[in-house]
Amino acid sequence: MLSRVVRPTVAALGRSFSVSSQNNAKVAVLGASGGIGQPLSLLLKNSPLVSNLSLYDIAHTPGVAADLSHIETRAKVVGYLGAEQLADALKGSELVVIPAGVPRKPGMTRDDLFNTNATIVAILTEACAQHCPEAMICVIANPVNSTIPITTEVFKKHGVYNPNKIFGVTTLDVVRANTFIGELKGLDPARVSVPVVGGHAGKTIIPLISQCNPKVEFPQDQLEALTGRIQEAGTEVVKAKAGAGSATLSMAYAGARFVFSLLDAMNGKEGVVECAFVRSEETESPYFSTPLLLGKSGIEKNLGLGKLSAFEEKLVAEAMGELKGSIKKGEEFVKNKK
Ligand SMILES: NC(=O)c1ccc[n+]([C@@H]2O[C@H](COP(=O)([O-])OP(=O)(O)OC[C@H]3O[C@@H](n4cnc5c(N)ncnc54)[C@H](O)[C@@H]3O)[C@@H](O)[C@H]2O)c1
């Protein structure tokens, strides 16, 4: 009984947190001491899919690593501190997840973070391109609509670009949509599955409620309110935290869900599908989030938008201007960087 209490199975943490397959993945977390980085590292340490956990930050990683290393799971945890240890943190990594960067405060948009976070993401992905060019790169740092184009341009500069291995983590939008629909319809949110497409900021976040499984119906005014709540859910948390940051715990859950899905697919599990913001030819925007079939080498197939309602088509059309602007801003940043 005791062991059940102190050692919950990873599967209990979420629908795709598999315990069935064993893996020996080395996973690096860049920004591991932060509000997202610490609980995300905890969830990764608790997974049998991870054999080596490399924790990098510019502050506090010796403490975070020492703390996590006492947990009775097999993943070996090593902390790396400061730029001179970044290369060692990355060497041999098969998957890198990047929650480094400043979060929003009340009144800020994700784009307001651009100046600080663009530089951080460029520095970190440059190191990835040099020291683990084959790794899957999962970027959590905002603005995701710009940090993914930045990652792409950095990898291109180093001649190691593979569009199937670079992901903007938008899983939290899916997690929120599932939760809110579950609440409204009296369903177990763990059994609700809604694709969320587009980007990861305000109006660019587009839940495809017409494709929800199980099928759900809402009157138009409720549908609009629900869509608006999903789009502004991050701001709901920023306001509630009143200056102490943005979503960290739910983001750690969502980040872990995405990482475990990707590791499962890399391990050969079939039929693993997650939405993520990636290089895309599905719309006129060069990057777009859609459901992706994941495989051993990253994206196996982009499953596209599917059939949209007229309301969803309008949302996609309205998102294009902002999306393209944020993408261009990211691309220009790398072009103009000395
Ligand atoms: N994709 C999403 O859905 C989503 C959701 C929530 C938050 N976020 C974003 O995640 C990022 C992190 O949020 P947080 O709440 O954890 O912030 P935080 O300030 O609590 O933690 C950020 C961490 O990054 C570290 N860091 C800063 N510069 C670094 C560098 N050059 N190298 C390595 N580490 C560095 C800091 O030391 C800190 O430990 C923010 O950009 C936030 O906007 C994304």
The ligand as an SDF file (V2000), in Angstrom:
LIG
                    3D

 44 48  0  0  0  0  0  0  0  0999 V2000
    4.6590   27.3570  -24.4320 N   0  0  0  0  0  0  0  0  0  0  0  0
    3.8210   27.6150  -23.4510 C   0  0  0  0  0  0  0  0  0  0  0  0
    2.6610   27.1930  -23.4920 O   0  0  0  0  0  0  0  0  0  0  0  0
    4.2490   28.3960  -22.2490 C   0  0  0  0  0  0  0  0  0  0  0  0
    3.4480   28.4230  -21.0950 C   0  0  0  0  0  0  0  0  0  0  0  0
    3.8990   29.1230  -19.9730 C   0  0  0  0  0  0  0  0  0  0  0  0
    5.1110   29.7960  -20.0200 C   0  0  0  0  0  0  0  0  0  0  0  0
    5.8720   29.7620  -21.1540 N   0  0  0  0  0  0  0  0  0  0  0  0
    7.1670   30.4410  -21.2450 C   0  0  0  0  0  0  0  0  0  0  0  0
    8.1790   29.6560  -20.6190 O   0  0  0  0  0  0  0  0  0  0  0  0
    9.2700   30.5200  -20.2500 C   0  0  0  0  0  0  0  0  0  0  0  0
    9.7320   30.2080  -18.8320 C   0  0  0  0  0  0  0  0  0  0  0  0
    8.7300   30.5090  -17.8940 O   0  0  0  0  0  0  0  0  0  0  0  0
    8.9850   30.2980  -16.3150 P   0  0  0  0  0  0  0  0  0  0  0  0
    7.7050   30.6420  -15.6440 O   0  0  0  0  0  0  0  0  0  0  0  0
    9.6200   28.9880  -16.0590 O   0  0  0  0  0  0  0  0  0  0  0  0
   10.0620   31.4470  -16.0390 O   0  0  0  0  0  0  0  0  0  0  0  0
   11.0900   31.5740  -14.8050 P   0  0  0  0  0  0  0  0  0  0  0  0
   11.6050   32.9670  -14.8010 O   0  0  0  0  0  0  0  0  0  0  0  0
   10.4860   31.0300  -13.5610 O   0  0  0  0  0  0  0  0  0  0  0  0
   12.2660   30.5760  -15.2190 O   0  0  0  0  0  0  0  0  0  0  0  0
   13.0800   30.8160  -16.3180 C   0  0  0  0  0  0  0  0  0  0  0  0
   14.4060   30.1460  -16.0800 C   0  0  0  0  0  0  0  0  0  0  0  0
   15.2310   30.3920  -17.2390 O   0  0  0  0  0  0  0  0  0  0  0  0
   16.5340   30.6190  -16.7690 C   0  0  0  0  0  0  0  0  0  0  0  0
   17.3270   31.3070  -17.7790 N   0  0  0  0  0  0  0  0  0  0  0  0
   17.3250   32.6200  -18.1270 C   0  0  0  0  0  0  0  0  0  0  0  0
   18.2660   32.8450  -19.0760 N   0  0  0  0  0  0  0  0  0  0  0  0
   18.8300   31.6440  -19.3470 C   0  0  0  0  0  0  0  0  0  0  0  0
   19.8540   31.2310  -20.2270 C   0  0  0  0  0  0  0  0  0  0  0  0
   20.4750   32.0780  -21.0480 N   0  0  0  0  0  0  0  0  0  0  0  0
   20.2060   29.9350  -20.2210 N   0  0  0  0  0  0  0  0  0  0  0  0
   19.5710   29.0420  -19.4090 C   0  0  0  0  0  0  0  0  0  0  0  0
   18.6020   29.3880  -18.5480 N   0  0  0  0  0  0  0  0  0  0  0  0
   18.2470   30.6760  -18.5300 C   0  0  0  0  0  0  0  0  0  0  0  0
   16.3660   31.4180  -15.4870 C   0  0  0  0  0  0  0  0  0  0  0  0
   17.5370   31.3760  -14.6730 O   0  0  0  0  0  0  0  0  0  0  0  0
   15.1760   30.7110  -14.8440 C   0  0  0  0  0  0  0  0  0  0  0  0
   15.5830   29.6440  -14.0190 O   0  0  0  0  0  0  0  0  0  0  0  0
    8.7440   31.9430  -20.4370 C   0  0  0  0  0  0  0  0  0  0  0  0
    9.2310   32.4390  -21.6600 O   0  0  0  0  0  0  0  0  0  0  0  0
    7.2500   31.7700  -20.5210 C   0  0  0  0  0  0  0  0  0  0  0  0
    6.6320   32.7920  -21.2540 O   0  0  0  0  0  0  0  0  0  0  0  0
    5.4540   29.0720  -22.2390 C   0  0  0  0  0  0  0  0  0  0  0  0
  1  2  1  0
  2  3  2  0
  2  4  1  0
  4  5  1  0
  4 44  2  0
  5  6  2  0
  6  7  1  0
  7  8  2  0
  8  9  1  0
  8 44  1  0
  9 10  1  0
  9 42  1  0
 10 11  1  0
 11 12  1  0
 11 40  1  0
 12 13  1  0
 13 14  1  0
 14 15  2  0
 14 16  1  0
 14 17  1  0
 17 18  1  0
 18 19  2  0
 18 20  1  0
 18 21  1  0
 21 22  1  0
 22 23  1  0
 23 24  1  0
 23 38  1  0
 24 25  1  0
 25 26  1  0
 25 36  1  0
 26 27  1  0
 26 35  1  0
 27 28  2  0
 28 29  1  0
 29 30  1  0
 29 35  2  0
 30 31  1  0
 30 32  2  0
 32 33  1  0
 33 34  2  0
 34 35  1  0
 36 37  1  0
 36 38  1  0
 38 39  1  0
 40 41  1  0
 40 42  1  0
 42 43  1  0
M  CHG  2   8   1  16  -1
M  END
$$$$
